[in-house]
Amino acid sequence: EGDDQRTSRKSCDLLALQWLRTSKGGLKPPGRRLERMMLRLKAGLQKLAPAERRKALEQLSSPARQALLRFMTKDLFAAPHGPALRQRAETASSEARVRKHRGVREVPTGLFQASISFWNFLVRSRTSRSFDTALRFFGVLQRFREIAMGSRMLSNAALEAARLAQAQAEACREAGISDGDLKPSYSASVSTQWAGKVESPATSSLQKALAWRQRLEAARGSWQQLREAWMSVLQDERPGGSIAMKRVLAEARVDRAARPLKGREGRADRDKVGIALQKFEKLMSRKAAEGLPCRHGPEQGNLRLLLPER
């Protein structure tokens, strides 16, 4: 074993000890970047077969494995940091449980949005600061779906758009709100065997979204047909806030969404784990420069917890 390897392993041991001390409440918790890296590493390991997973973990030193063990058993980031912080965390967790609802989601901006889907058609309300308002919008969208599905779907996009617009207006009228309050957006959402769920952009035009649905449904005969139709939809001009994609961006998005073959999928999982392990060890070495005293690492943890059977 060369000098560089011994130095790297020693640094990994030092940072692992820092993490183990943190889990006992002695130090402040690791940074968010470390946490995100551990989450990616955990997700990658769980995709591998048990034998491959064990082989990947053998690349880590014993202290590093122990640190990863504590993270995956939820001990590493569970260190107490004062009753006030714990109380706020419990309150936030309780509010999150209350806010969890199948038809309402929290968007990245922190606002709430209601949505429903039927007949390969997705409808979303405008976003709102209030969860209760989004929940009310969800009730309106549910009523819209009930009315729309109460009669036969029309093959002509223009006629179907008129029928759905009438159903939407009736649902809003019953709830005592206007279309401007709901401000819905529409998109097509079609299941395929090549790319899973294929979704069109969002638009404020009912007729445009229905036309996209027809094009995507008609192209499900082969991947090549679907690929061309999906790229064409992404490049279409549409009313609303979203912007049409350029061809090169549409092509990249469609090809990225295509499902790889089974053999390629396994290799991709192994490659991701290898890269995650390398980044993990490298970051541990860099963090060890903070200057913890050198001491022997803890005994190796129970790797069966790190290597769950599928």
TORKOL-4160 file (C-alpha; in steps of 0.2 Angstrom, whole numbers, padded with zeros to 4 digits, m for minus):
310
<pt num="1" X="0000" Y="0000" Z="0000"/>
<pt num="2" X="0008" Y="0017" Z="m0005"/>
<pt num="3" X="0010" Y="0032" Z="0005"/>
<pt num="4" X="m0004" Y="0041" Z="m0004"/>
<pt num="5" X="m0016" Y="0027" Z="0000"/>
<pt num="6" X="m0011" Y="0026" Z="0018"/>
<pt num="7" X="m0013" Y="0045" Z="0020"/>
<pt num="8" X="m0031" Y="0044" Z="0012"/>
<pt num="9" X="m0036" Y="0030" Z="0023"/>
<pt num="10" X="m0030" Y="0039" Z="0038"/>
<pt num="11" X="m0039" Y="0055" Z="0033"/>
<pt num="12" X="m0055" Y="0045" Z="0031"/>
<pt num="13" X="m0053" Y="0037" Z="0048"/>
<pt num="14" X="m0052" Y="0054" Z="0056"/>
<pt num="15" X="m0067" Y="0061" Z="0047"/>
<pt num="16" X="m0077" Y="0045" Z="0052"/>
<pt num="17" X="m0072" Y="0048" Z="0070"/>
<pt num="18" X="m0079" Y="0066" Z="0069"/>
<pt num="19" X="m0095" Y="0059" Z="0062"/>
<pt num="20" X="m0096" Y="0046" Z="0076"/>
<pt num="21" X="m0094" Y="0060" Z="0089"/>
<pt num="22" X="m0107" Y="0070" Z="0081"/>
<pt num="23" X="m0120" Y="0056" Z="0082"/>
<pt num="24" X="m0117" Y="0056" Z="0101"/>
<pt num="25" X="m0121" Y="0075" Z="0102"/>
<pt num="26" X="m0103" Y="0081" Z="0105"/>
<pt num="27" X="m0102" Y="0092" Z="0089"/>
<pt num="28" X="m0113" Y="0101" Z="0077"/>
<pt num="29" X="m0121" Y="0090" Z="0063"/>
<pt num="30" X="m0112" Y="0088" Z="0046"/>
<pt num="31" X="m0116" Y="0100" Z="0033"/>
<pt num="32" X="m0130" Y="0099" Z="0020"/>
<pt num="33" X="m0118" Y="0094" Z="0006"/>
<pt num="34" X="m0112" Y="0079" Z="0016"/>
<pt num="35" X="m0129" Y="0074" Z="0020"/>
<pt num="36" X="m0134" Y="0075" Z="0001"/>
<pt num="37" X="m0119" Y="0065" Z="m0003"/>
<pt num="38" X="m0124" Y="0051" Z="0009"/>
<pt num="39" X="m0141" Y="0051" Z="0003"/>
<pt num="40" X="m0136" Y="0048" Z="m0015"/>
<pt num="41" X="m0123" Y="0035" Z="m0009"/>
<pt num="42" X="m0137" Y="0026" Z="0001"/>
<pt num="43" X="m0149" Y="0026" Z="m0014"/>
<pt num="44" X="m0136" Y="0020" Z="m0026"/>
<pt num="45" X="m0131" Y="0005" Z="m0014"/>
<pt num="46" X="m0149" Y="0000" Z="m0012"/>
<pt num="47" X="m0151" Y="m0002" Z="m0031"/>
<pt num="48" X="m0137" Y="m0015" Z="m0032"/>
<pt num="49" X="m0138" Y="m0034" Z="m0029"/>
<pt num="50" X="m0132" Y="m0039" Z="m0012"/>
<pt num="51" X="m0115" Y="m0046" Z="m0019"/>
<pt num="52" X="m0111" Y="m0031" Z="m0029"/>
<pt num="53" X="m0116" Y="m0020" Z="m0014"/>
<pt num="54" X="m0104" Y="m0029" Z="m0002"/>
<pt num="55" X="m0090" Y="m0027" Z="m0015"/>
<pt num="56" X="m0093" Y="m0009" Z="m0017"/>
<pt num="57" X="m0093" Y="m0006" Z="0002"/>
<pt num="58" X="m0076" Y="m0015" Z="0004"/>
<pt num="59" X="m0068" Y="0000" Z="m0004"/>
<pt num="60" X="m0072" Y="0010" Z="0012"/>
<pt num="61" X="m0062" Y="0010" Z="0027"/>
<pt num="62" X="m0069" Y="0003" Z="0043"/>
<pt num="63" X="m0073" Y="0020" Z="0051"/>
<pt num="64" X="m0081" Y="0026" Z="0035"/>
<pt num="65" X="m0092" Y="0011" Z="0035"/>
<pt num="66" X="m0097" Y="0014" Z="0053"/>
<pt num="67" X="m0101" Y="0032" Z="0049"/>
<pt num="68" X="m0111" Y="0027" Z="0034"/>
<pt num="69" X="m0120" Y="0014" Z="0045"/>
<pt num="70" X="m0125" Y="0027" Z="0058"/>
<pt num="71" X="m0132" Y="0038" Z="0044"/>
<pt num="72" X="m0142" Y="0024" Z="0036"/>
<pt num="73" X="m0149" Y="0019" Z="0053"/>
<pt num="74" X="m0154" Y="0037" Z="0056"/>
<pt num="75" X="m0142" Y="0040" Z="0071"/>
<pt num="76" X="m0130" Y="0052" Z="0063"/>
<pt num="77" X="m0142" Y="0066" Z="0060"/>
<pt num="78" X="m0153" Y="0063" Z="0076"/>
<pt num="79" X="m0141" Y="0071" Z="0088"/>
<pt num="80" X="m0150" Y="0083" Z="0100"/>
<pt num="81" X="m0146" Y="0102" Z="0099"/>
<pt num="82" X="m0157" Y="0109" Z="0112"/>
<pt num="83" X="m0176" Y="0108" Z="0117"/>
<pt num="84" X="m0181" Y="0123" Z="0107"/>
<pt num="85" X="m0174" Y="0116" Z="0091"/>
<pt num="86" X="m0182" Y="0099" Z="0094"/>
<pt num="87" X="m0199" Y="0107" Z="0098"/>
<pt num="88" X="m0198" Y="0117" Z="0081"/>
<pt num="89" X="m0193" Y="0101" Z="0072"/>
<pt num="90" X="m0208" Y="0092" Z="0080"/>
<pt num="91" X="m0220" Y="0106" Z="0076"/>
<pt num="92" X="m0214" Y="0107" Z="0058"/>
<pt num="93" X="m0216" Y="0088" Z="0056"/>
<pt num="94" X="m0234" Y="0089" Z="0063"/>
<pt num="95" X="m0238" Y="0103" Z="0051"/>
<pt num="96" X="m0231" Y="0093" Z="0036"/>
<pt num="97" X="m0242" Y="0078" Z="0041"/>
<pt num="98" X="m0257" Y="0089" Z="0041"/>
<pt num="99" X="m0253" Y="0097" Z="0025"/>
<pt num="100" X="m0250" Y="0080" Z="0016"/>
<pt num="101" X="m0264" Y="0077" Z="0004"/>
<pt num="102" X="m0265" Y="0067" Z="m0012"/>
<pt num="103" X="m0272" Y="0081" Z="m0023"/>
<pt num="104" X="m0261" Y="0095" Z="m0016"/>
<pt num="105" X="m0243" Y="0097" Z="m0018"/>
<pt num="106" X="m0230" Y="0110" Z="m0012"/>
<pt num="107" X="m0220" Y="0117" Z="m0027"/>
<pt num="108" X="m0202" Y="0122" Z="m0025"/>
<pt num="109" X="m0206" Y="0140" Z="m0022"/>
<pt num="110" X="m0215" Y="0135" Z="m0006"/>
<pt num="111" X="m0233" Y="0138" Z="m0013"/>
<pt num="112" X="m0247" Y="0125" Z="m0014"/>
<pt num="113" X="m0255" Y="0118" Z="m0030"/>
<pt num="114" X="m0270" Y="0107" Z="m0033"/>
<pt num="115" X="m0271" Y="0094" Z="m0047"/>
<pt num="116" X="m0282" Y="0081" Z="m0054"/>
<pt num="117" X="m0280" Y="0069" Z="m0069"/>
<pt num="118" X="m0292" Y="0059" Z="m0080"/>
<pt num="119" X="m0291" Y="0051" Z="m0098"/>
<pt num="120" X="m0273" Y="0055" Z="m0100"/>
<pt num="121" X="m0277" Y="0073" Z="m0096"/>
<pt num="122" X="m0269" Y="0083" Z="m0081"/>
<pt num="123" X="m0277" Y="0099" Z="m0074"/>
<pt num="124" X="m0268" Y="0110" Z="m0061"/>
<pt num="125" X="m0274" Y="0125" Z="m0052"/>
<pt num="126" X="m0265" Y="0141" Z="m0049"/>
<pt num="127" X="m0252" Y="0141" Z="m0035"/>
<pt num="128" X="m0257" Y="0148" Z="m0018"/>
<pt num="129" X="m0248" Y="0153" Z="m0002"/>
<pt num="130" X="m0262" Y="0145" Z="0008"/>
<pt num="131" X="m0264" Y="0126" Z="0009"/>
<pt num="132" X="m0282" Y="0128" Z="0013"/>
<pt num="133" X="m0285" Y="0138" Z="m0003"/>
<pt num="134" X="m0276" Y="0124" Z="m0013"/>
<pt num="135" X="m0287" Y="0111" Z="m0004"/>
<pt num="136" X="m0302" Y="0121" Z="m0009"/>
<pt num="137" X="m0296" Y="0122" Z="m0027"/>
<pt num="138" X="m0294" Y="0103" Z="m0027"/>
<pt num="139" X="m0312" Y="0101" Z="m0022"/>
<pt num="140" X="m0317" Y="0111" Z="m0037"/>
<pt num="141" X="m0306" Y="0101" Z="m0049"/>
<pt num="142" X="m0313" Y="0085" Z="m0042"/>
<pt num="143" X="m0330" Y="0091" Z="m0046"/>
<pt num="144" X="m0324" Y="0096" Z="m0063"/>
<pt num="145" X="m0318" Y="0079" Z="m0066"/>
<pt num="146" X="m0335" Y="0071" Z="m0060"/>
<pt num="147" X="m0345" Y="0082" Z="m0072"/>
<pt num="148" X="m0332" Y="0079" Z="m0087"/>
<pt num="149" X="m0332" Y="0060" Z="m0085"/>
<pt num="150" X="m0351" Y="0060" Z="m0084"/>
<pt num="151" X="m0353" Y="0061" Z="m0102"/>
<pt num="152" X="m0344" Y="0053" Z="m0117"/>
<pt num="153" X="m0327" Y="0059" Z="m0123"/>
<pt num="154" X="m0327" Y="0067" Z="m0140"/>
<pt num="155" X="m0314" Y="0063" Z="m0153"/>
<pt num="156" X="m0314" Y="0081" Z="m0160"/>
<pt num="157" X="m0302" Y="0092" Z="m0150"/>
<pt num="158" X="m0312" Y="0108" Z="m0152"/>
<pt num="159" X="m0328" Y="0100" Z="m0147"/>
<pt num="160" X="m0320" Y="0091" Z="m0132"/>
<pt num="161" X="m0312" Y="0108" Z="m0127"/>
<pt num="162" X="m0329" Y="0116" Z="m0127"/>
<pt num="163" X="m0337" Y="0102" Z="m0117"/>
<pt num="164" X="m0323" Y="0102" Z="m0104"/>
<pt num="165" X="m0324" Y="0121" Z="m0103"/>
<pt num="166" X="m0343" Y="0120" Z="m0099"/>
<pt num="167" X="m0339" Y="0107" Z="m0086"/>
<pt num="168" X="m0326" Y="0118" Z="m0078"/>
<pt num="169" X="m0337" Y="0133" Z="m0078"/>
<pt num="170" X="m0351" Y="0123" Z="m0069"/>
<pt num="171" X="m0339" Y="0117" Z="m0056"/>
<pt num="172" X="m0333" Y="0134" Z="m0052"/>
<pt num="173" X="m0350" Y="0141" Z="m0052"/>
<pt num="174" X="m0356" Y="0128" Z="m0039"/>
<pt num="175" X="m0340" Y="0132" Z="m0028"/>
<pt num="176" X="m0344" Y="0151" Z="m0030"/>
<pt num="177" X="m0327" Y="0155" Z="m0038"/>
<pt num="178" X="m0323" Y="0161" Z="m0055"/>
<pt num="179" X="m0311" Y="0154" Z="m0068"/>
<pt num="180" X="m0299" Y="0168" Z="m0065"/>
<pt num="181" X="m0298" Y="0162" Z="m0046"/>
<pt num="182" X="m0294" Y="0144" Z="m0051"/>
<pt num="183" X="m0283" Y="0150" Z="m0066"/>
<pt num="184" X="m0281" Y="0131" Z="m0072"/>
<pt num="185" X="m0267" Y="0125" Z="m0083"/>
<pt num="186" X="m0268" Y="0109" Z="m0094"/>
<pt num="187" X="m0256" Y="0096" Z="m0100"/>
<pt num="188" X="m0257" Y="0079" Z="m0108"/>
<pt num="189" X="m0250" Y="0064" Z="m0098"/>
<pt num="190" X="m0248" Y="0048" Z="m0107"/>
<pt num="191" X="m0240" Y="0031" Z="m0101"/>
<pt num="192" X="m0228" Y="0022" Z="m0112"/>
<pt num="193" X="m0217" Y="0007" Z="m0111"/>
<pt num="194" X="m0201" Y="0016" Z="m0117"/>
<pt num="195" X="m0201" Y="0032" Z="m0106"/>
<pt num="196" X="m0214" Y="0029" Z="m0092"/>
<pt num="197" X="m0226" Y="0044" Z="m0090"/>
<pt num="198" X="m0224" Y="0056" Z="m0105"/>
<pt num="199" X="m0230" Y="0073" Z="m0101"/>
<pt num="200" X="m0233" Y="0088" Z="m0112"/>
<pt num="201" X="m0229" Y="0106" Z="m0107"/>
<pt num="202" X="m0243" Y="0116" Z="m0097"/>
<pt num="203" X="m0254" Y="0128" Z="m0106"/>
<pt num="204" X="m0269" Y="0139" Z="m0102"/>
<pt num="205" X="m0277" Y="0132" Z="m0118"/>
<pt num="206" X="m0289" Y="0118" Z="m0116"/>
<pt num="207" X="m0289" Y="0114" Z="m0135"/>
<pt num="208" X="m0270" Y="0114" Z="m0137"/>
<pt num="209" X="m0268" Y="0102" Z="m0122"/>
<pt num="210" X="m0281" Y="0090" Z="m0130"/>
<pt num="211" X="m0272" Y="0091" Z="m0147"/>
<pt num="212" X="m0256" Y="0086" Z="m0139"/>
<pt num="213" X="m0265" Y="0072" Z="m0130"/>
<pt num="214" X="m0271" Y="0065" Z="m0147"/>
<pt num="215" X="m0254" Y="0067" Z="m0155"/>
<pt num="216" X="m0245" Y="0057" Z="m0141"/>
<pt num="217" X="m0258" Y="0044" Z="m0140"/>
<pt num="218" X="m0257" Y="0041" Z="m0158"/>
<pt num="219" X="m0238" Y="0039" Z="m0158"/>
<pt num="220" X="m0238" Y="0025" Z="m0145"/>
<pt num="221" X="m0235" Y="0012" Z="m0158"/>
<pt num="222" X="m0216" Y="0013" Z="m0158"/>
<pt num="223" X="m0202" Y="0023" Z="m0149"/>
<pt num="224" X="m0197" Y="0032" Z="m0165"/>
<pt num="225" X="m0215" Y="0038" Z="m0167"/>
<pt num="226" X="m0217" Y="0043" Z="m0149"/>
<pt num="227" X="m0200" Y="0052" Z="m0149"/>
<pt num="228" X="m0204" Y="0063" Z="m0164"/>
<pt num="229" X="m0221" Y="0067" Z="m0158"/>
<pt num="230" X="m0215" Y="0071" Z="m0140"/>
<pt num="231" X="m0201" Y="0083" Z="m0147"/>
<pt num="232" X="m0214" Y="0091" Z="m0158"/>
<pt num="233" X="m0225" Y="0094" Z="m0143"/>
<pt num="234" X="m0211" Y="0102" Z="m0133"/>
<pt num="235" X="m0207" Y="0114" Z="m0147"/>
<pt num="236" X="m0225" Y="0120" Z="m0150"/>
<pt num="237" X="m0229" Y="0138" Z="m0146"/>
<pt num="238" X="m0243" Y="0138" Z="m0133"/>
<pt num="239" X="m0253" Y="0151" Z="m0123"/>
<pt num="240" X="m0248" Y="0153" Z="m0105"/>
<pt num="241" X="m0232" Y="0156" Z="m0095"/>
<pt num="242" X="m0221" Y="0141" Z="m0102"/>
<pt num="243" X="m0209" Y="0144" Z="m0116"/>
<pt num="244" X="m0207" Y="0133" Z="m0131"/>
<pt num="245" X="m0191" Y="0123" Z="m0131"/>
<pt num="246" X="m0178" Y="0123" Z="m0145"/>
<pt num="247" X="m0175" Y="0107" Z="m0155"/>
<pt num="248" X="m0159" Y="0103" Z="m0147"/>
<pt num="249" X="m0165" Y="0105" Z="m0129"/>
<pt num="250" X="m0181" Y="0095" Z="m0133"/>
<pt num="251" X="m0171" Y="0081" Z="m0141"/>
<pt num="252" X="m0160" Y="0080" Z="m0126"/>
<pt num="253" X="m0174" Y="0079" Z="m0114"/>
<pt num="254" X="m0183" Y="0066" Z="m0123"/>
<pt num="255" X="m0168" Y="0055" Z="m0125"/>
<pt num="256" X="m0164" Y="0057" Z="m0107"/>
<pt num="257" X="m0181" Y="0051" Z="m0102"/>
<pt num="258" X="m0180" Y="0035" Z="m0112"/>
<pt num="259" X="m0178" Y="0019" Z="m0102"/>
<pt num="260" X="m0161" Y="0010" Z="m0104"/>
<pt num="261" X="m0161" Y="m0008" Z="m0108"/>
<pt num="262" X="m0160" Y="m0020" Z="m0093"/>
<pt num="263" X="m0141" Y="m0023" Z="m0094"/>
<pt num="264" X="m0137" Y="m0005" Z="m0097"/>
<pt num="265" X="m0148" Y="m0001" Z="m0081"/>
<pt num="266" X="m0137" Y="m0012" Z="m0070"/>
<pt num="267" X="m0121" Y="m0005" Z="m0077"/>
<pt num="268" X="m0127" Y="0013" Z="m0074"/>
<pt num="269" X="m0132" Y="0008" Z="m0056"/>
<pt num="270" X="m0114" Y="0001" Z="m0053"/>
<pt num="271" X="m0106" Y="0017" Z="m0061"/>
<pt num="272" X="m0116" Y="0028" Z="m0050"/>
<pt num="273" X="m0111" Y="0019" Z="m0034"/>
<pt num="274" X="m0093" Y="0019" Z="m0039"/>
<pt num="275" X="m0093" Y="0038" Z="m0042"/>
<pt num="276" X="m0102" Y="0041" Z="m0026"/>
<pt num="277" X="m0090" Y="0031" Z="m0016"/>
<pt num="278" X="m0075" Y="0040" Z="m0024"/>
<pt num="279" X="m0083" Y="0057" Z="m0020"/>
<pt num="280" X="m0087" Y="0052" Z="m0002"/>
<pt num="281" X="m0069" Y="0046" Z="0001"/>
<pt num="282" X="m0062" Y="0062" Z="m0007"/>
<pt num="283" X="m0073" Y="0074" Z="0003"/>
<pt num="284" X="m0069" Y="0065" Z="0019"/>
<pt num="285" X="m0051" Y="0067" Z="0016"/>
<pt num="286" X="m0053" Y="0086" Z="0013"/>
<pt num="287" X="m0064" Y="0088" Z="0028"/>
<pt num="288" X="m0051" Y="0079" Z="0039"/>
<pt num="289" X="m0039" Y="0093" Z="0037"/>
<pt num="290" X="m0049" Y="0102" Z="0050"/>
<pt num="291" X="m0037" Y="0094" Z="0062"/>
<pt num="292" X="m0045" Y="0080" Z="0073"/>
<pt num="293" X="m0032" Y="0070" Z="0084"/>
<pt num="294" X="m0027" Y="0053" Z="0076"/>
<pt num="295" X="m0034" Y="0038" Z="0084"/>
<pt num="296" X="m0039" Y="0021" Z="0080"/>
<pt num="297" X="m0056" Y="0019" Z="0071"/>
<pt num="298" X="m0071" Y="0010" Z="0079"/>
<pt num="299" X="m0075" Y="m0008" Z="0076"/>
<pt num="300" X="m0084" Y="m0012" Z="0060"/>
<pt num="301" X="m0103" Y="m0010" Z="0061"/>
<pt num="302" X="m0115" Y="m0024" Z="0056"/>
<pt num="303" X="m0114" Y="m0023" Z="0037"/>
<pt num="304" X="m0130" Y="m0032" Z="0036"/>
<pt num="305" X="m0139" Y="m0016" Z="0039"/>
<pt num="306" X="m0130" Y="m0008" Z="0025"/>
<pt num="307" X="m0133" Y="m0023" Z="0013"/>
<pt num="308" X="m0152" Y="m0026" Z="0014"/>
<pt num="309" X="m0159" Y="m0040" Z="0004"/>
<pt num="310" X="m0170" Y="m0035" Z="m0011"/>
